[in-house]
Amino acid sequence: MAVIIRDALAQEVDDVALLTVEAYREYSHALTLDNWEIMRSSLSNMAEIAKQGQLIVAKQDQELVGSVVYHPPGASDSRLFSPEWASLRMLAVSPRHRGQGIGQQLSLECIHRAKQDKAEVVGLHTSELMAAARQIYEKLGFKQEIDLPRHFGIQYWRYVLKLAESLPAR
């Protein structure tokens, strides 16, 4: 079945929050119970996160199967990214729909938007727990750039994609 990638509707934000928690739940075993609760609470706050960027969803046969937040240049987290960079965060794919290229499609949508916004770089941060996501990013040309401070006892990295070196526009 075809996957439709589009901006989220206001009434979908709560469902995106539930999907995001479901997608990240597999990492809860690597965290203390308290740290998982902090992470779960943060992931659940999708309405606030969506205000900072563009919430994009993937739907398949009317079912929400994935999401990501795209930040255009000037809207990215200035603690992690230069102001002229675009960024993506909170890529989530329903565990039941993994392995179908949905994460890659959502990432490509962010890259496409970054090119439209004339960003030279797309940044993201990811952790040692997210091996499958890192494979997607690396396949798309993202390069691990710097180590970030450990959070919840987990190693994080900043990845960057220089758009001049990236895949052709779609």
C-alpha positions as a printed Julia matrix, in Angstrom:
170×3 Matrix{Float64}:
  0.0    0.0    0.0
  1.12   3.51  -0.77
  2.36   5.72   2.03
  1.15   9.31   1.99
  3.49  11.89   3.51
  1.88  15.19   4.47
  1.65  17.86   7.15
 -0.18  16.7   10.25
 -3.64  18.04  10.92
 -4.29  19.74  14.26
 -6.59  16.92  15.33
 -3.82  14.34  14.73
 -1.31  15.75  17.24
 -2.45  13.54  20.13
 -2.31  10.44  17.92
  1.21  11.41  16.82
  2.22  11.68  20.49
  0.88   8.16  21.15
  2.67   6.79  18.08
  5.93   8.46  19.13
  5.8    6.95  22.63
  4.97   3.55  21.11
  7.9    3.83  18.68
 10.41   4.83  21.37
  9.13   2.36  24.0
 11.57  -0.29  22.74
 14.4    1.82  24.21
 12.83   1.93  27.69
 14.76  -1.2   28.73
 18.04   0.75  28.42
 16.82   3.47  30.79
 15.98   3.58  34.46
 12.25   3.69  35.16
 12.55   7.35  36.19
 14.45   8.27  33.02
 11.93   6.44  30.83
  9.13   8.4   32.5
 10.98  11.67  31.79
 11.52  10.62  28.16
  7.94   9.38  27.79
  6.61  12.66  29.15
  8.78  14.62  26.72
  7.71  12.47  23.77
  4.07  12.92  24.78
  4.39  16.69  24.55
  3.99  16.67  20.78
  1.7   19.73  20.74
  4.51  21.86  22.15
  7.18  20.26  19.97
  5.04  20.73  16.85
  4.81  24.49  17.52
  8.57  24.73  17.03
  8.59  23.15  13.57
  6.47  21.39  10.98
  4.91  18.12  12.1
  4.89  15.68   9.19
  3.03  12.38   9.2
  3.06   9.19   7.18
 -0.3    7.52   6.62
 -0.99   4.17   5.04
 -4.56   3.13   4.33
 -5.8    5.95   6.61
 -3.63   4.68   9.5
 -0.95   6.86  11.07
  2.3    4.89  10.64
  5.05   7.47  11.19
  5.98  11.05  11.94
  8.84  13.51  12.12
  9.28  17.16  13.02
 11.04  19.35  10.46
 12.65  22.61  11.59
 13.43  25.13   8.84
 16.52  27.33   9.08
 16.21  29.67  12.05
 13.89  27.32  13.95
 16.36  24.58  14.91
 17.65  24.1   18.45
 20.47  26.67  18.67
 22.26  24.58  21.32
 22.81  21.86  18.69
 22.64  23.5   15.27
 23.75  26.67  13.5
 20.87  29.08  12.86
 21.1   28.67   9.07
 20.69  24.88   9.3
 17.46  22.97   8.94
 16.97  20.0   11.24
 14.75  17.04  11.86
 13.85  15.41  15.11
 11.69  12.77  16.71
 11.48  10.48  13.71
  9.05   7.75  14.71
  7.68   4.75  12.85
  5.07   2.41  14.29
  6.77  -0.85  15.3
  4.22  -2.76  13.2
  5.22  -0.85  10.06
  9.0   -0.87  10.28
 11.12  -2.17   7.43
  8.9   -0.62   4.75
 10.99   2.5    4.11
  8.69   4.85   6.02
 11.5    6.36   8.08
 13.47   6.97   4.91
 10.47   8.6    3.21
  9.93  10.92   6.17
 13.64  11.81   6.24
 13.6   12.51   2.49
 10.63  14.81   2.96
 12.64  16.83   5.49
 15.61  16.97   3.1
 13.29  18.13   0.3
 11.86  20.88   2.52
 15.35  21.94   3.6
 16.34  22.32  -0.06
 13.21  24.36  -0.71
 14.14  26.52   2.29
 17.64  26.97   0.81
 19.36  25.4    3.82
 22.9   24.26   3.16
 22.9   21.72   5.98
 20.35  19.46   7.66
 21.2   18.39  11.2
 19.82  15.84  13.62
 20.82  14.16  16.83
 20.48  10.48  17.57
 21.7    7.95  20.11
 23.49   4.66  20.35
 20.12   2.98  20.93
 18.78   3.95  17.52
 20.86   1.71  15.26
 18.15   1.32  12.59
 17.61   5.09  12.39
 21.35   5.71  12.11
 21.47   3.27   9.18
 18.72   5.24   7.44
 20.5    8.54   8.02
 23.85   7.2    6.84
 22.28   5.7    3.73
 20.89   9.16   2.93
 24.34  10.71   3.29
 24.26  12.04   6.85
 27.65  11.94   8.55
 28.28  11.55  12.25
 29.91  14.84  13.15
 30.38  15.31  16.89
 29.75  13.51  20.16
 27.09  15.15  22.28
 26.91  14.95  26.07
 25.54  11.69  27.41
 21.88  11.94  28.37
 20.1    9.33  30.49
 23.44   7.49  30.46
 23.24   7.09  26.67
 25.68   8.34  24.03
 24.28  10.84  21.51
 25.77  12.25  18.33
 25.06  15.11  15.98
 24.73  14.06  12.36
 24.84  16.47   9.44
 23.95  16.3    5.78
 25.54  18.92   3.55
 22.87  19.39   0.92
 25.32  20.15  -1.88
 26.64  16.58  -1.35
 23.27  14.9   -0.88
 21.01  12.85  -3.08
 19.4   14.62  -6.06
 16.14  16.49  -5.51
 13.07  14.36  -5.97
